[in-house]
Amino acid sequence: MGTIEEKGRNTPIACTVDLCVIGGSCTGVFAAVRAARLGAKVAIIENNGFFGGVATAGLVTLWHSAFDMARKQQIVAGLSLEIIEKLKKRNAVQVLDPDAGQHRAYVFNPEELKIDLDELIVETGVRPFLHARFVDAVHSNGQVSAIIIEDKTGRRAIEAGYFVDASGDGDLISRMGLPCIKHDELQPPTTVAILDNYNAILRQNPEFDLSKEIFNPRHPNALKQGFVWGSNVIGRPESYMIAGSRAHNADCSDGDSLTQAEIKCRRQVRAICDILRQVPGGEQLALSNLAAYIGIRETRHATCLYTLCGKDILEGTSFSDAIGYGTYGADIHHSNKAGITMKYLDGTQRYAEPGKPSVWSRWRDESAGSTPYYQIPYRSLIPESTSNVLVAGRLIGADPSAYGAIRVMMNCNQTGEAAGVACCIAMNKSVSLSDVPIDLLRKTLKEGGSIFPESETL
């Protein structure tokens, strides 16, 4: 379609800092805060007018387990648990109890989380840039010296010694031309919604099955080839958070594809509401909250010094440079068929398709036992061909199977904390990020509240 030549310009510098974080999800905020607590001068860039990413803009109000598979040993702490404690003070979080037959997880109020994240940023002196979009990088030979943003003020630059790409989509590393990959089948995105008066349907229909209803072909507007899950909403007993829309074959790192996915999923949310209003008790159903941003499961992955693989996750490979831990199984939302495939650390496997019984099998012989938790290595945060950029969150180096496990927020949060601390150590020692002493990184993380379950002697 041709090109337009832009005239040259001189871009004003908004600030010069030690570390600049691109992306204000919890992952990005935690990277910025951990670095600032260690004395670094930090800036953070966020598209929205608030922090939190998928947890706030995306309305995905559930963080998975902080305990091992036996639900006895704590494996995650740090800022994730610090935020949980803040939310508890306002009755803004519920801990799901495994003794009641539920997976241990934390369901929270996203509006309270927004304010708690603001407070973390302000208390630690991080320079925030909200309503700001990263647009370019000033770089040479894999070394970034500044990034360019666009916000209400106009086009500005932020200089820094180190950078963390927590954009989710690899915006910084892509603009730099660093090697990235996209898996052959990208896990499809979902727009989340909160429905009021939903529980009236359950009261009038004790056998009601949400999955069967919204995918039932008897409805002309029934959803196709999808999957649905949901959660209660803190402080709103008649409301329900539902994640049932799906944009197949969408690549949300492409502007046009992202636009179409947003519109498609919102139309599916409306279809869900219209179907539910036909169910007895659903007459007063109301769409009360619609995610401000589509929940993107997968786009680019950085090509890192180590690519975490499914075997590492499922069999619990031990890494000397482990900086994160998890138990969430390898969860693959399919792009070419309905449902999901979930491989659990206990050796079982489940294929769940809407409206049909789950199909259970084993990926590992029962005699092999269960993996208590898995580890995420620091090397999977270090992109190839750069000395002053780390990645954090869902774009770290991982194959499709491993990625299905490590992409959830509790896991991503830990990579953010590790990235922020690593940048501070690299700055103080004047070394490349790949040369950060691992013992010092893990020791510093632990001193800041992180937990290392495989070693109590750090």
Stockholm file with secondary structure:
# STOCKHOLM 1.0

chainA/1-458         MGTIEEKGRNTPIACTVDLCVIGGSCTGVFAAVRAARLGAKVAIIENNGFFGGVATAGLVTLWHSAFDMARKQQIVAGLSLEIIEKLKKRNAVQVLDPDAGQHRAYVFNPEELKIDLDELIVETGVRPFLHARFVDAVHSNGQVSAIIIEDKTGRRAIEAGYFVDASGDGDLISRMGLPCIKHDELQPPTTVAILDNYNAILRQNPEFDLSKEIFNPRHPNALKQGFVWGSNVIGRPESYMIAGSRAHNADCSDGDSLTQAEIKCRRQVRAICDILRQVPGGEQLALSNLAAYIGIRETRHATCLYTLCGKDILEGTSFSDAIGYGTYGADIHHSNKAGITMKYLDGTQRYAEPGKPSVWSRWRDESAGSTPYYQIPYRSLIPESTSNVLVAGRLIGADPSAYGAIRVMMNCNQTGEAAGVACCIAMNKSVSLSDVPIDLLRKTLKEGGSIFPESETL
#=GR chainA/1-458 SS CCCCCCCCCCCCEEEEEEEEEECCBHHHHHHHHHHHHTTCCEEEECSSSSSBGGGTTTCCCEECCSBCTTSCSBCCCHHHHHHHHHHHTTTCEEECCGGGTCCCCEEECHHHHHHHHHHHHHHTTCEEECSCEEEEEEEETTEEEEEEEEETTEEEEEEEEEEEECSSSCHHHHHHTCCEECCSSCCCCBCCEEEETTHHHHHHCTTCCHHHHHTCTTSTTCCCSCCCEEEEETTEEEEEEEECCCCTTCCTTSHHHHHHHHHHHHHHHHHHHHHHTTSTTCTTCEEEEECSSCBCCCCCEECBSSCBCHHHHHHTCCCTTEEEEECCCEEEECSSSSSEEEECTTSEEEEECTTSCCEEEESSCGGGCCCCCEEEEGGGGSBTTCSSEEECSTTSSBCHHHHHHHTSHHHHHHHHHHHHHHHHHHHHHTCCGGGCCHHHHHHHHHHTTCCCTTCSCC
#=GC SS_cons         CCCCCCCCCCCCEEEEEEEEEECCBHHHHHHHHHHHHTTCCEEEECSSSSSBGGGTTTCCCEECCSBCTTSCSBCCCHHHHHHHHHHHTTTCEEECCGGGTCCCCEEECHHHHHHHHHHHHHHTTCEEECSCEEEEEEEETTEEEEEEEEETTEEEEEEEEEEEECSSSCHHHHHHTCCEECCSSCCCCBCCEEEETTHHHHHHCTTCCHHHHHTCTTSTTCCCSCCCEEEEETTEEEEEEEECCCCTTCCTTSHHHHHHHHHHHHHHHHHHHHHHTTSTTCTTCEEEEECSSCBCCCCCEECBSSCBCHHHHHHTCCCTTEEEEECCCEEEECSSSSSEEEECTTSEEEEECTTSCCEEEESSCGGGCCCCCEEEEGGGGSBTTCSSEEECSTTSSBCHHHHHHHTSHHHHHHHHHHHHHHHHHHHHHTCCGGGCCHHHHHHHHHHTTCCCTTCSCC
//
